[in-house]
Amino acid sequence: MPRTAKPDTTLAETPEQGLPIQVQAAPALAHPRDIARSLRPLMRKVPSLTRSELDELATVNRIAERDLWLPILKPSPERWFDLELVIEASKFSFIWQDTLDEFQQLLECQGAFRNVRTWSVKESATGQPQLVAKPQRRAGIEQDLPLRSHKELVDTSGRRLVLFVSDCRSQLWQQGQIHDWLALWGQHGPTAIVQLLPERLWSQSELDVGFSVQVSSLLPGAPNPKLQVKELPVRTEIAPVETLTVPIVTLTASALKQWALVVAAAGRQRSPARLFDRSWVTDPERDRSRAVIRPKSARERVELFMATASPLAQRLASLMAAVPVELPVVHLIQQELLEAVQPVHIAEVYSSGLLEEIYPNPVKPAQAKPDASVRYDFVQDVRGLLNEITPLDETLGVLEALSKRIARTLGFEIRSFTALLSPKADWTQEAKAAILPFAQIATEVLHRLGGDYAELAQLVEDDAQGRSDWIQPLETDPVFPDLAILTFTTAQLFETAPASPFPPLQTQSVEVVTIVLEEDIADTQPISDWQLLEFEVATLERQTDQPQTGFFRNLFQRGEQRSEWVIRKQRQQRVGLLIEPLTARVELEMVLLPVGTFVMGSPEAEPERSAAEGPQHTVSLESFLMGRYPVTQAQWRAVAAMPQINRRLEPDPSLFKGNKRPVERVSWEEAVEFCDRVSAHTGRAYRLPTEAEWEYACRAGTTTPFHFGETITTDLVNYNGDYTYANSPKGKARKETTAVDAFGIANAFGLCDMHGNVWEWCQDHWHENYKGAPTDGSAWLTDDKRANRVPRGGSWLNNPRHCRSASRSFNAPDSRDDAVGFRVVCSAP
């Protein structure tokens, strides 16, 4: 039983919501003394523009020399700069509040500046930035202050510094007005952004819209336009009037000292900066509203977080999953279990997508007061997934620490957290309400731990039955997804009988509607984005008056035999089209391919095959999603504007321009970067297809050289029509790429442009043949990171044999070619 103890009088009263504990956070600002020393280059004194003092020596000399008893005045020495500290208020400001309060106090007390004023920038109801003096709190009430103009921070004398503190993630950064403010301030004096996040996370903020550069200065106190820009990428052309250069610093002594030395023009110092093209920031084509991590399921959220977050943030999230999500609880974890945790790690967890805002019923987000404290909880099923990967001793450790702190706050002691799982007779209603959040989550965690812990949780739930004021049983309701419909067109080219001479192709269309309910989709998680895919399957048939022998026999010989080629088109529909928005106007269409088995490679009897296409072998694959088309130039530009993961992407690399043409002149490495950015944007793991996936997708159940038959025509494929295949007729040599939907037909899976137009990068390393190749559809890789990679499908430049389903080639991973593009895949959800 709990033992009575003296209440913890240092803690506040039980709050109306949340747990009844308050924990003093560790010092938030790391190494404050070092930060104070780092600003010493700015501590010089200069003559005042407004104040004067007696120049004793000059006055005495004039009296002695000229017998004039009049004082001589000189400007009083004063600190070089005033400082304007501008702090952007964001949804996660509560995490940084202590850090920024300590930083402000340091700046005010350190003595480096003549005056220090603090301002707050917040977003208005209309999405515009508003500037106010820093709110003052009296008796726990925040005082409303009038709006101020950002021009008030301008000092034409150039003796004013502006530090804009932000994590650069808010909607305000997408409107362009923040950049306008920074430009105005920077024209009149040194202006810098204090980025709260470490540099490894800058790519997830709006800083990634600018070019990463270094800046230096030849003039002390130079305004930003006078800074010397270094390391600007070659071929970067921005109109000077549209250029905004802003140094970027973090709240570390080394970064602040580096920037201070640049402001003081001391030596050849450089500071990191971002160079923005302000016209691009506000360009409608650069819609960044969806460029955030939004995984579709709890598992995808956890996997993405574990793949991208820092190790300390991962451990913090795992421990938070065992207890209610409250900032005092996080501070308790920091204090007793993870002393190395800093505010940046807490911010990583809160902004990771693992948590969601919660509001007390019936209050909705739109109805909540702007200054109301927002509470958070884990997204459904995320807590359980984190419990599964957290060591048992760590989970039990955080339960023990929190339960004992709750008990001490309420005035008693306990031996184990289990003492708080069931209400006691001597507990008041207030104590029950305070302990309930802990008991509810602790019971759920015990269920997931299994074994004896699950039995204990069941006993607790049994004891709670019939109580309306205690825990509720853990419920898991499976959700069955809605089915959608996929519609597409395929083409098949085959010979019914030889003919001579080769007549012009004709088209005959028929409507065949097929509704296919894919079993795979019913087993997936619920996704509202499944859509109907409609497409046409074309069959190229030759009709003749009389029988002939041999394929295309006497094709070019004159004779009396009459025949004609007819393209028959069948319209089909199937469920399985997933639309991934990249911007407001650019989408990525993904087609669901079913589970299947096929024979990979070409038979020895196939015309113009190569030894690299054998030996044939059977491959089995799981269901996956593949791009309906090769990646287009519009899609490439949209993703090139997303936050960088590992390398920069040129927005417009292609030789043949056109939004709907495939992107080309992109290396394998750049294609991988494209996939990584789309993964971060959508929350799904996008990648290049393996060779086996590509050939399976191309064949779509066929065994012929092309998915539409035994031969090929330029009426269905973009290739070099000056060459023929298997006695096919010559066609057009377009000598350029075409739009990815130019021919209006697809294979039986609904995929377009699998043959010709551009080669398509695959994951695999090049091997001379298929001896020892995987049979599970996985990529065939070696330890050589610089090994040649495999493109498939042929292109506008090649003769038709390279466009066959089994044809293979190889290129270096860093090579670029105007005949090489790619398409993307991801696992079925």
Secondary structure, DSSP 8 states (H G I E B T S, - for coil): --EE----TTS----SSS-S-------SSS-HHHHHHHTGGG--EEEEEEEEEE-HHHHHHHHHHH------EEEEEEES-EEEEEEE--TTHHHHHHHHHHHHHHHHHH--SS-EEEEEEEE-TTS-EEEEE---EETTEE----EE-GGGG--TTS-EEEEEEE-S-STHHHHSHHHHHHHHHHHHS-EEEEESS-GGGGGGSGGGGSEEEEEE-SSTT--GGGSEEES--TT----GGGEEEEEEE-SSHHHHHHHHHHHTT-SS--EEEEEEEHHHHT-TT---TT-S---SSHHHHHHHHHHHS-HHHHHHHHHHTTS---HHHHHHHHHHT-TT--HHHHHHHHTTTSEEEE--TT--GGGS-TTS--EEEE-TTHHHHHHHHS-HHHHHHHHHHHHHHHHHHHTEE-SSGGGGSS--TT--HHHHHHHHHHHHHHHHHHHHH-HHHHHHHHHHHHHHTT-SSS---------------EEEEEEEE--SS--SS---EEEEEEE-------HHHHTS---TTEEEEEEEEEEEEEEESS---STTTTTTS--S--EEEEEEEEEEEEEEEEEEESSSS-EEEEEEE--EEEEES--TTSTT--GGG-S-EEEEE--EEEESS--BHHHHHHHHTS--SSS---S---SS--TTSB--S--HHHHHHHHHHHHHHHSS-EE---HHHHHHHHHTT--SSBTTBSS--TTT--SBTTS-STT-----B--S---TTTT----TTS----SSSSEEEEEEE--SS-TT--SSS-----S-TT--EEEES--TTS-GGGGSTT-B--B-TT---TTEE---EEE--
